[in-house]
């Protein structure tokens, strides 16, 4: 059921609503009582009353289902609606009722709670969330009660980060802080509102960098000359599969069927939380066979230091290869974009390109997702063959030029 729908909130209707997957949340509004709603996430179902009160929108947490029955929650919402209509400031009264016994949680306390109870159990990106918070949040904020943080302070930090670190970084920090105030409201019963909500995110321009026919030969030459064979093979597979960085780093031999030429990315390593079946072209199978021969029984295709675990941070060695190729503005994800762009240039449809990249399917493509991988494989083979032919042609031209030079 889409978020924002209206429904008579009863035990039967609430039980019939499926829980969303991942970090998604949906809000269903009651058809009878104004502002009465239930917010549903993967781990909780919570009743709220949304009202415009004291000149601003306010959200009041009523209780969690099924501990609080829908009928009782509805009566409580009706009672609070009546109080608001009479001019009562419920938020102020709640704050007053919690004084002096209640102490607002500090931002650091809310972060620690969110990390352990929300991000680590549910988000594969929790380390990145932690890095963003630790790196960009003013140190003094971590010991301050959340009630003392104002919109103006958030706006100033967000603006400063935008100028110094770029719009993308500033918006990611804003997203982390926004989530912390939501948790403060939901789990700590903080009623002071969310100052981040009124700080507008920067507009972000979508990156469109991919490798041209003139640039590909330079990259392949740098890959062939790389000292670290792991990194060279990693880049080859990145170009031949279009897989995301983390999925490739965690690639296991057990997940690659070299006979059928299919690599199955498990749900734990895919961004959309579903298994992704990646067709392997002949060159990719050859790379994997050579890595399997040298693996010595190791689990991962790209083992970590001393063969323990998997490779975790290839940033520096990848940077050396890009530098050797003469690139100053190429990132690893640009290879994934190159993989998709070359498919498009060779006539593949958006549907096939999306499937080859493991994008989440819309309703219109769910049926196709169950069909054979053959059309996707053909699309990938056309693109990778075109890339390979460009590199071979460039090398033939250079070899012929070298021979002519020698004849003179």
Secondary structure, 3 states (H helix, E strand, C coil): CCCCCEECCCHHHHHCCCCCCCCCCEEEEECCCCCEEEEECCCCEEEEEEEEECCEEEEEEEEECCCCCHHHHHHHHHHHHHHHHCCCCHHHHHHHHCCCCCCCCEHHHHHHHHHHHHHHHHCCCHHHHHHHHHHHCCHHHHHCEHHHCCHHHHHHHHHHHHHHHCHHHHHHHHHHHHHHHHHHHHHCCCCCCCHHHHCCCCCCCCCCCCCCHHHHHHHHHHHHHCCCHHHHHHHHHHHHHCCCHHHHHCCEHHHEECCCCEEEECHHHCCCCCCEEEECCHHHHHHHHHHHHHHCCCCECCECHHHCCECCCCHHHHHHHHHHCCCCCCCHHHHHHHHHHHHHHCCCCHHHHHHHCCCCCCHHHCCHHHCCCHHHHHHHHHHHHHHHHHHHHHHHHHHHHHHHHHHC
